[in-house]
Amino acid sequence: MDVNRISTQLAMARKGIVTPQMEVVARDEGLDPGVVMDSIASGKVVIPANPAHLSLHPVGIGAGLTVKVNVNLGRSTSTSCLADELDKVRVALKYGADAVMDLSTGPDVDDVRGAVLHACSAPVGTVPIYQAAEAVEDFADLPVDAFFDVVELQAQQGVDFMTIHAGTLRAHLPLARKRSIGIVSRGGALIARWMDRNQRENPYFEYFDRVLDIAARHDITLSLGDGLRPGCLADASDAAQFAELSTLGDLARRSWARDVQVMIEGPGHVPFNQIADNILRQKTVCSGAPFYVLGPLVTDIAAGYDHISGAIGATMAAVAGADFLCYVTPKEHLGLPDVEDVRAGVIAFKIAAHAADVARGHPGARDRDDAMARARYGFDWEGQFALALDPDRAREYHDLTLPGPEHRESPYCSMCGPKFCAMRNAAPVLRPEAGIK
């Protein structure tokens, strides 16, 4: 592939050209392709679509589209293997993930990433600084060129979007020192270590044009990372977080000037009552760029259940205008998630995204809910299973107490049984034509 001939989705949209990727997104979203094109041209929608990702089904993220869910996976230096990560990819896609981020560390990460790209039809993202860190014993010794060599390598491999921690600056470090638990972002902490030891500015910021050069050549969507995201409620909405956000807004505008697609990453741990203000601030400071949030988690004490804490915050964030939700699993803060954790996290955040789409009045968002209501009213169990976000779990729970095909047609479940089932008792009164006695 001649990368010099690649034009970004943003550049094409600004020329008034509807690309094949825009057509796919428009069809999936039920929109006119011209509407998608205009939204991309304005910077309010992105389509992460590296031409080298040959198995990609394009996905749109941003204003006016359905809320999307990202799944973080990847092996660590202490556990998991390639086969495990590919199983996680399959489970993530099965249960509705719209994008996958491979955060693998350790040896042979190029092989892991290549396998993930091959297996994944959804956009694939990475955090290049993780691989860069593998090259040296102490990250502070990393040469400046190595920051960008890895970005180029992963772009050539086919990665669609990348978290680049370009907004964490030396001037922000004194603000972070005032926090309860400091810097919790892996990338942000590595950058802080490098700046402090070398007494130099963040290379991703100082040489941001080098990032833009690579992104423009490969149509990489930049996900500008929040290296200073709050890691506990006490640090939410503080000076460090908002100073970095201001820098990210400036970098977003620099990206658009080079026809590079861009998203902004957001917190973190945030009290429920601060979430809407956080989203509004980001949209204002960053000129409407799509907002990608981790959670946010609304309490610090849900260890083992952080997927629930995160889904609560994610629903509020998406209703307020967030566009892209990074899932959280039950293992958050505790360990590397396995396949079942991935499943639980995906479903929790698909619920959050869907609830937000309904609340925001997205066209057709409630159709599935209305179909589920009709299936329940008609005791159509197979219909209910099919409409559920997790059909396997719905069927499993039903059949635990009423197994066998004969119960798939019963006008009741085991919650109330035949005598006390409200809809069964009301049916002869409200709809005698149904023939339910």
C-alpha positions in Angstrom: 0.0 0.0 0.0 1.3 3.5 -0.9 0.8 5.4 2.3 1.6 8.6 0.6 -1.7 8.4 -1.3 -3.8 7.9 1.8 -6.2 10.8 2.5 -7.8 11.0 5.9 -11.6 10.8 6.5 -11.5 14.4 7.7 -9.7 15.6 4.5 -12.2 13.8 2.3 -15.1 15.1 4.2 -13.8 18.7 3.9 -13.7 18.2 0.2 -17.3 17.1 0.1 -16.5 13.5 -0.6 -18.4 10.6 0.9 -16.1 7.7 1.4 -17.0 4.0 1.6 -16.4 4.2 5.3 -18.9 7.0 5.7 -21.5 5.1 3.7 -21.1 2.1 6.0 -21.5 4.3 9.1 -24.5 6.1 7.7 -26.2 2.8 6.9 -25.5 1.4 10.3 -26.7 4.6 12.0 -29.8 5.1 9.8 -28.5 8.5 8.6 -28.0 10.2 5.3 -24.3 9.8 4.2 -24.1 13.6 3.7 -25.0 14.1 7.4 -22.1 11.8 8.5 -19.7 13.6 6.1 -20.7 17.0 7.4 -20.2 15.9 11.0 -16.8 14.5 10.2 -15.9 17.8 8.4 -16.8 19.7 11.6 -14.6 17.5 13.8 -17.6 16.3 15.8 -17.5 12.7 14.5 -14.6 10.4 13.8 -14.3 7.1 11.9 -11.1 5.4 13.1 -10.2 3.5 9.9 -6.6 2.8 9.1 -6.5 1.4 5.5 -4.1 -1.2 6.7 -6.7 -2.8 8.9 -8.1 -5.1 6.3 -10.8 -6.8 8.4 -12.3 -3.5 9.6 -16.0 -2.8 9.7 -16.0 1.0 10.1 -17.6 2.6 13.2 -18.5 6.2 13.7 -18.1 7.9 17.0 -19.4 11.3 18.0 -22.3 13.7 18.0 -25.6 12.6 16.5 -24.5 8.9 16.5 -25.3 6.1 18.9 -23.1 5.9 22.0 -20.2 3.5 21.4 -18.4 1.1 23.8 -14.7 0.3 23.9 -13.2 -2.8 25.4 -9.7 -2.7 26.9 -7.9 -6.0 26.7 -4.3 -7.2 26.4 -2.0 -9.5 28.2 0.3 -8.3 31.0 3.8 -9.2 31.9 2.6 -11.5 34.6 -0.4 -13.3 33.1 -2.5 -14.3 30.0 -1.4 -15.4 26.6 -2.2 -14.8 22.9 -5.0 -17.4 22.9 -6.6 -15.8 25.9 -6.6 -12.4 24.3 -8.1 -13.7 21.1 -10.8 -15.3 23.2 -11.5 -12.0 24.8 -11.7 -10.3 21.4 -14.3 -12.9 20.2 -16.4 -12.5 23.4 -16.2 -8.7 23.2 -17.5 -8.7 19.7 -20.1 -11.3 20.4 -21.6 -9.1 23.1 -21.5 -5.9 21.2 -18.2 -4.1 21.7 -17.8 -1.3 19.1 -14.0 -1.0 19.5 -11.2 -2.8 21.1 -8.0 -1.5 22.6 -5.0 -3.8 22.9 -3.0 -2.7 25.9 -0.6 -5.7 25.9 2.8 -5.4 27.6 5.7 -7.8 27.7 7.5 -9.7 24.9 6.1 -10.3 21.4 3.5 -7.6 21.6 3.8 -7.0 17.8 2.6 -10.6 17.3 -0.3 -10.1 19.8 -1.3 -6.9 18.1 -1.2 -8.4 14.6 -3.4 -11.3 15.7 -5.9 -9.0 17.4 -6.0 -6.8 14.2 -6.6 -9.9 12.1 -9.3 -11.3 14.4 -11.1 -8.0 15.1 -13.6 -6.4 12.7 -14.1 -3.5 15.1 -11.6 -0.5 15.2 -8.5 -1.4 17.2 -6.7 1.1 19.4 -3.4 1.1 21.3 -1.3 3.1 23.7 2.1 3.2 21.9 4.0 4.4 24.9 3.5 1.0 26.6 5.5 -0.7 23.8 8.1 2.1 23.8 8.7 1.5 27.5 9.6 -2.2 26.9 12.8 -1.1 25.1 14.5 0.3 28.1 15.0 -0.8 31.7 14.2 2.7 33.0 11.6 4.7 31.0 13.5 7.9 31.8 16.3 6.6 29.5 14.0 6.4 26.5 15.4 8.4 23.5 13.1 11.0 22.1 13.0 9.3 18.7 11.7 6.1 20.3 8.5 7.9 21.3 7.6 8.2 17.6 9.2 5.1 16.2 6.6 3.0 18.0 3.7 5.2 16.7 4.9 4.7 13.2 5.4 0.9 13.7 1.9 0.5 15.0 0.4 2.7 12.3 2.0 0.6 9.6 0.6 -2.5 11.3 -3.0 -1.2 11.0 -4.0 0.3 14.3 -7.0 2.6 13.9 -6.8 4.9 16.9 -4.0 5.6 19.4 -4.0 7.1 22.9 -1.2 9.8 22.8 -0.5 11.5 26.2 0.5 14.8 24.6 -1.3 17.0 27.1 0.6 16.1 30.3 3.1 19.0 30.7 5.9 19.8 33.1 3.9 22.8 34.3 1.1 20.4 35.4 3.3 18.3 37.7 3.1 20.7 40.7 -0.6 20.5 40.5 -0.6 16.7 40.5 1.6 16.8 43.7 -1.3 18.3 45.6 -3.6 15.3 44.9 -4.6 12.5 47.2 -3.3 9.7 45.0 -1.3 11.6 42.3 -1.2 10.2 38.7 -3.0 6.9 38.0 -2.7 6.8 34.3 0.1 4.4 33.2 1.0 6.6 30.3 0.7 9.8 32.3 3.0 8.4 35.0 5.6 7.3 32.5 5.6 10.8 30.8 5.9 12.4 34.3 8.9 10.2 35.2 10.6 11.0 31.9 10.0 14.8 32.2 11.2 14.9 35.8 14.4 12.9 35.2 15.3 14.7 32.0 14.1 18.1 33.0 12.5 18.4 29.5 9.1 18.9 28.2 6.9 16.0 27.1 8.2 14.9 23.7 4.7 14.2 22.4 3.8 17.8 23.1 7.1 19.4 22.1 7.2 17.5 18.8 3.5 17.1 18.3 3.9 17.7 14.6 5.7 14.4 14.3 2.7 12.7 15.7 0.5 14.5 13.2 2.8 13.6 10.3 2.3 9.9 11.1 -1.4 10.2 11.8 -2.0 12.0 8.6 -0.1 9.4 6.5 -2.1 6.5 7.9 -5.4 8.1 8.8 -4.9 7.4 12.5 -7.5 8.9 14.8 -5.7 10.4 17.7 -7.3 9.8 21.1 -5.6 12.5 23.2 -5.0 10.9 26.5 -5.8 12.2 29.9 -2.6 11.4 31.7 -3.9 13.4 34.7 -7.3 11.9 35.0 -8.5 11.7 38.6 -8.1 8.2 40.2 -10.3 8.9 43.2 -13.3 11.1 44.0 -11.1 13.5 46.1 -9.0 14.4 43.0 -11.9 14.9 40.6 -12.4 18.2 38.8 -9.2 19.6 40.2 -6.7 22.0 38.7 -4.4 19.3 37.3 -7.3 17.7 35.4 -8.5 20.9 33.9 -5.1 22.3 33.1 -4.4 19.2 31.0 -7.9 19.5 29.4 -7.1 23.0 28.2 -3.9 21.7 26.5 -5.9 18.9 24.9 -8.3 21.4 23.4 -5.4 23.3 21.8 -3.9 20.0 20.5 -7.3 19.1 19.0 -7.4 22.3 17.0 -3.8 21.7 15.8 -4.9 18.2 14.7 -7.8 19.5 12.7 -5.6 22.0 11.0 -3.6 19.0 9.6 -6.8 17.0 8.6 -6.2 14.5 11.5 -9.2 13.0 13.2 -9.2 13.4 17.0 -11.0 12.4 20.2 -10.5 13.6 23.7 -10.2 11.2 26.7 -11.8 12.0 30.0 -12.0 10.9 33.6 -11.7 8.6 35.6 -13.3 8.8 39.1 -15.9 11.5 39.4 -18.7 12.1 41.9 -22.1 11.6 40.2 -23.1 15.3 40.7 -20.0 16.5 38.8 -20.2 14.3 35.7 -22.5 16.5 33.6 -20.4 19.6 34.2 -17.3 17.7 33.3 -18.8 16.7 29.9 -20.0 20.2 29.2 -16.5 21.7 30.0 -14.8 19.2 27.7 -17.2 19.9 24.8 -16.7 23.6 25.3 -12.9 23.6 25.8 -12.3 21.1 23.0 -14.7 22.7 20.4 -17.1 19.7 20.3 -14.5 17.0 19.7 -15.9 13.5 20.5 -15.4 12.7 24.2 -14.1 9.2 25.3 -14.6 8.5 29.0 -13.3 5.8 31.2 -16.3 5.0 33.3 -16.5 7.4 35.1 -16.6 5.5 38.4 -18.9 7.2 40.8 -17.5 5.7 44.0 -14.1 4.4 45.1 -15.4 1.5 47.3 -17.0 -0.8 44.7 -13.9 -3.2 44.4 -15.1 -6.3 42.6 -18.2 -4.4 41.3 -16.5 -1.5 39.5 -18.3 -2.4 36.3 -21.5 -1.3 38.1 -20.0 1.8 39.5 -18.6 2.7 36.1 -21.9 1.9 34.2 -23.8 4.3 36.5 -21.3 7.1 35.7 -21.2 6.2 32.1 -24.9 6.5 31.7 -24.9 10.0 33.2 -21.8 10.9 31.0 -23.4 9.7 27.8 -26.8 11.4 28.6 -24.8 14.6 29.1 -23.0 14.2 25.8 -20.1 11.8 26.0 -19.7 9.8 22.8 -17.5 6.8 23.6 -17.5 4.7 26.8 -14.5 2.7 27.9 -15.8 -0.2 29.8 -14.7 -1.2 33.2 -14.7 -4.8 34.4 -15.3 -6.4 37.9 -11.5 -6.8 38.1 -10.7 -3.1 37.8 -8.1 -2.1 40.4 -7.7 -5.8 41.3 -6.3 -7.8 38.4 -6.2 -8.7 34.7 -9.8 -9.5 33.5 -10.6 -12.9 32.1 -13.2 -13.8 29.5 -16.1 -13.7 31.9 -15.0 -10.3 33.3 -14.9 -9.0 29.7 -18.4 -10.3 29.2 -19.7 -8.6 32.4 -18.0 -5.3 31.5 -19.3 -5.2 27.9 -22.9 -5.9 28.9 -22.8 -3.4 31.8 -21.6 -0.6 29.4 -23.8 -1.6 26.5 -26.7 -1.1 29.0 -25.3 2.3 29.8 -24.9 3.3 26.2 -28.3 2.0 25.2 -30.0 3.7 28.2 -28.3 7.0 27.1 -29.4 6.6 23.5 -33.0 6.2 24.7 -32.7 9.2 27.0 -31.2 11.3 24.3 -34.1 10.4 21.9 -31.9 8.8 19.3 -34.1 7.7 16.4 -35.1 4.1 16.8 -33.2 3.7 20.0 -36.3 2.4 21.9 -37.5 0.0 19.2 -35.8 -3.0 20.8 -37.2 -2.1 24.2 -40.7 -1.8 22.8 -40.3 -5.2 21.0 -39.2 -6.7 24.3 -42.3 -5.3 26.0 -44.5 -7.0 23.4 -42.6 -10.3 23.8 -43.0 -10.2 27.6 -46.7 -9.4 27.3 -47.2 -12.3 24.9 -45.0 -14.7 27.0 -42.8 -15.1 24.0 -39.7 -16.5 25.7 -37.7 -17.1 22.6 -38.4 -13.6 21.5 -37.3 -12.2 24.9 -34.1 -14.2 24.7 -33.3 -12.9 21.2 -33.9 -9.3 22.1 -31.8 -9.3 25.3 -28.3 -7.8 25.3 -27.1 -11.1 26.6 -29.4 -13.8 25.1 -27.3 -16.7 26.5 -27.6 -15.4 30.1 -31.3 -14.7 29.8 -32.0 -18.2 28.5 -29.7 -19.7 31.2 -31.5 -17.9 34.0 -34.9 -18.8 32.8 -34.0 -22.5 32.4 -32.4 -22.8 35.8 -35.8 -23.1 37.5 -38.1 -24.0 34.6 -36.1 -26.2 32.3 -37.4 -28.0 29.2 -39.0 -26.9 26.0 -42.5 -27.1 27.5 -41.7 -24.1 29.8 -40.7 -22.0 26.8 -44.4 -21.6 26.1 -45.6 -21.2 29.7 -47.5 -18.0 30.5 -45.4 -17.4 33.7 -41.8 -17.7 35.0 -40.6 -18.9 38.4 -40.6 -15.5 40.0 -44.3 -15.6 40.7 -45.4 -19.0 39.3 -48.7 -19.6 37.6 -50.9 -18.5 40.5 -49.4 -15.1 41.2 -48.2 -14.0 37.7 -49.6 -10.5 37.2 -49.8 -10.6 33.5 -51.3 -14.1 33.5 -54.0 -13.1 36.0 -54.8 -9.8 34.1 -54.8 -11.4 30.7 -58.5 -12.7 30.8 -59.6 -9.3 31.9 -57.6 -7.1 29.6 -57.1 -9.3 26.5 -59.5 -12.3 26.5 -58.7 -12.8 22.9 -55.2 -14.1 23.9 -56.8 -17.2 25.3 -54.7 -17.2 28.5 -56.7 -18.8 31.3 
